[in-house]
Amino acid sequence: MVRNPFHLVEFSPWPLTGSLGALFLTIGSAAWFHNYSSTPMFFGIMLVLLTMIQWWRDIIREGTYQGFHTHQVAKGLRWGMILFIASEVCFFFAFFWAFFHSSLAPSPELGSCWPPAGIEPLNPFSVPLLNTAVLLASGVTVTWAHHSLMEGNWTSSIQGLFVTVLLGAYFTFLQAGEYWEAPFTIADGAYGSTFFVATGFHGLHVLIGSTFLLICLVRLYLHQFSTGHHFGFEAAAWYWHFVDVVWLFLYISIYWWGS
């Protein structure tokens, strides 16, 4: 038998269940938006979540216990994560395009000014500035955790990653409070829609990144990472730094300049 450095994945049901979950989630969300039953949407959410748990469990087993993540496989995983983050950059670029399209040349319907007439923007030097400090601090702590892991300092890495997860949760708490007290809604024209869609999707990415880091924290506690074999942690750190950078652009453009 000829051996190669690649991992040939076994037949898996998870791509099929994930596709079905995405289908039910999309159709169910559209139905819920039009005041129909929300059951298909929740079914889709549950199916997607179960698929994520099972699929990622299999990947963790392949890399940690079965030794399938060779140097060549890890290289492919790195390129996959790089391309995924590049696609996320394009995703947020669309929101910034929509924002600057409306703000640089406001139409008469917006009062020919930005923020539009009747809109009271949020103070960029209150909660948004605090959130900026929280995310920047989390970027420092996740880097601290990563370098501690590479140096073999397990305790310090655990501490840094734990603080990062706490800061991510605190950011989400602050943003939820900001949304609750905002003097405008997503239905308030171009300003409301661009603000809530851009910051809302960023908030979703913070939730995803926090979950990613929490799983890495559990794996780190279980000694599933070593100094030379911890790409799962690296991928989470890359994703978190991307979330940090996007927030800086959001804060400077939407919160500060846009106000």
Disulfide bonds with the S-S distance in Angstrom:
none
